[in-house]
Structure formats: C-alpha cells, structure tokens
C-alpha cells in the first residue's frame, strides 16, 4: 500500500450537550513506500510579450534606450518599456528575458528525463500551440528544436491560459499504467478567462492530473494560480526574479520524480446528522480547500494530488454535529482514500461523554493555524468584491493572529497590506508575498 490514513483523536470524544457542536478531526494521509513511476509532464509556458522583455538594471536600460529606443506600454496589465527595435542576438544574450530563462529551464529538464518519461511543451498568449506533443521514445532532438522556437513566437498581445491548459490536458492518454501526470503552468500576467481555467483544473483533477503553477513577478493573478493548484492537488510557487525559473522547474521535476502515491483522492460520505463545516489543509501547504459536493452535501470529493515518499497531507476537518446523549456514538463520516488501484476505507466515529473537552487542548495550535488560512481567504474575497474596509479589518485580525503565533514578519506584511487597502483601494506589491508566505506555513510542520 503506497499510503496510510491516520486519524486523531480516535475515537473523537464530544461533550453531551443539548445543541449542535463542532467536532475537529486531524487527518494525515502518509506516503510510506517507494515507487519508481514514469513521468508524464506537460509544460504550459506563457509566451506573451511581457515574457520577452529583457531584464536589465538602470545603467543597462539607458544603454538599450540609446541603441534601440524605448516607450512605455501596457502589456498583460503591466506597464513596461517597449524597445523601438528588436534586440540583436548578441544583445539578447547579454540581457535575457523571462522566456530565455524558461528556455534554459526546459533544456535542463529534458537532460534529466528517462526513456519511460514523456514531456509535452505548449506555448500560449492570445493563441496557444503545441510545440512538442507527448509521445514515447527518445525525443531530445525534437524537444530541443521546440524550445528554440519559444523565444521567437508571436502569439498575440493577451494571455489565454485556459487554451494552453486545454491543449496540455489533451496530451495525456487514458491508460491503466501508473504514472505521475502533471501540468506545470508558468505565467507573469493576467489571463482572459479565469472561469474556463477553473473548469480545466477540475477536469484535470477528475482525470488524476495535477496542475502546479508558477507565478512570476508582481502582476500575475495569485488567487487564480493558487486556486488551480488547490483544485487539482498541485503546488503553487512564486518567483520574484526570472533568473530563479530554472530552480523552480528543477524542484518541480524532483518533486514529481519522488512521487510514491499519485493522484490521491479522498471521498467523504456524511450521515444526515452531520454537516461538513470546512476543510483546511495544514501541510504541505496551508490552504483552505473546497471539495466537490454531491447529493446536497452528503458526498464530497477532494483531490489531494501526488505524495512524495515520507510526505503527508494533513487536513483539519470541522464537522457540525447534532446533539447526542452520554454514552452514545455517532458516525461523523465514512472515508475512502484512493490512489490508482489502491484504496483504504476509514470510519470517523464520535463518542458522547459527560466530561469530554471540545476541542481537545492539543488541537488549539492546529485550529489557530487553520484560522490564519481562513482569515486570509476572507480578506482576499472581500477585496475582490470591492469591500476594502472589511478586507482591511480582516487583514488586521490576520496580523494579530500571526503575531500571536510568533510570525512577526508575516504580521507586518498583513498590517502593511491593510493600510495600503485603506489608503489606495489597491493591493500592494507585498500582497503576493503575503499569500505565498502564508501558504508556506504548512511546510514548517505542526
């Protein structure tokens, strides 16, 4: 069995009250064995114009203006300086762009693929094209030629990530053979269709394909990229500088290579007397998860993605439970956790006792960490709806919660974001750092 399911406390004990109460359950799905699985990867690279802007310091910029001329334009929602004439090849080598760093990352990637691995390369801007399809065999020469085309592509002025994701999804063949199936999406700007992107992520999850996202710079849509990763069980990464793209892509390959349990999914069946209040992923990334619901909330499906050996997905499940007399018991949920042909079943049982304490004292740090994720989510939602006063108030609460948890630097980021929203009604440059740093709290253990 490539994974184990663990529950705490077990059994759950609840005080015998006359009104409904919240039952807290800490679940851990742990990968406990090694499996050497082939990889099926699809890279979706944003090839819009902003990705081709050379990265220069102030002195280098002045030199470029003198040699090529420049003027300011809006690209993918980002104000950038546009060169008057294209860069010569020797100048491009001196001043690489994000797409150049992406090409370097892909060259390193193909050198580390095995004979059983598959790699597809898709580029997208206004349009999307498959530069290299996913086919078996030694295809290094074909992939190298595809990467060479990437910096010179002209696919339009906007970014249609949904079309790129759809082309990537079409590269995965239906097979019973176990494999790590993963899409890696890299972008630095806004997309034209967020709703379709979400729909593609849900379809990917249903097919056992995870989507990992990489956001570059300061103008991409972090809410969308983190949502795509969470919906499919993938990872979400933030790259401050384009020169770090090769490191992030290499880490994604290493993560995929170490997978022991692929496309883990948890299904949850609830009795009529129990309602799922919320699920928070505590590790490996701290995030609020939204399961797919069916039968009026009686059945839930939650994609958890791939698990590396020794890694655990830790969840805090909160159930609203009907009252019960002392000495009675109630089933909270029936779980089915699966990965490929492997599955485990587990019943969560609650016992009503007169002297029980709810929540257990040992759970208070876990509940605090979950509340950090929920405060941040609520603040983001209020900001997206234009309710800046509420968003700022929630961010101040988040800052206080982070400070109490010893996360003073994150608390300062949250407070700064609250002040910025109050004054400008716009998120600050530190907003993305707050989002991704909050998620990284899950990597720090419990």
Secondary structure, DSSP 4 states (H G I P E B T S, - for coil): --EEEEEESSSEEEE--SS-EEEEEEEEEEE-S----EEEEEEEEE-SGGGGSB---HHHHHHHHHHH-EEEEEETTEEEEEESSPPPHHHHHHS-BHHHHHHHHHHHHHHT--TT-EEEEEEESSSEEEEE---SS--HHHHHHHHHHHTT----SS--HHHHHHHHHTTPPP-SS-EEEEEEEEESS--S-HHHHHHHHHHHHHTT-EEEEEEETTSS-HHHHHHHHHHHT--EEEESSGGGHHHHHHHHHHHHHTEEEEEEEEEEE--TTEEEEEEEEEESS-EEE--EEETTTTEEEEEEEEEETT-EEEEEEEEEE----TT-EEEEEEEEEEETTEEEEEEEEEEEETT--SS-GGGHHHHHHHHHHHHHHHHHHHHHTT-HHHHHHHHHHHHHHHHHTT-HHHHHHHHHHHHHHHHHSS--TTHHHHHHHHHGGGGG--
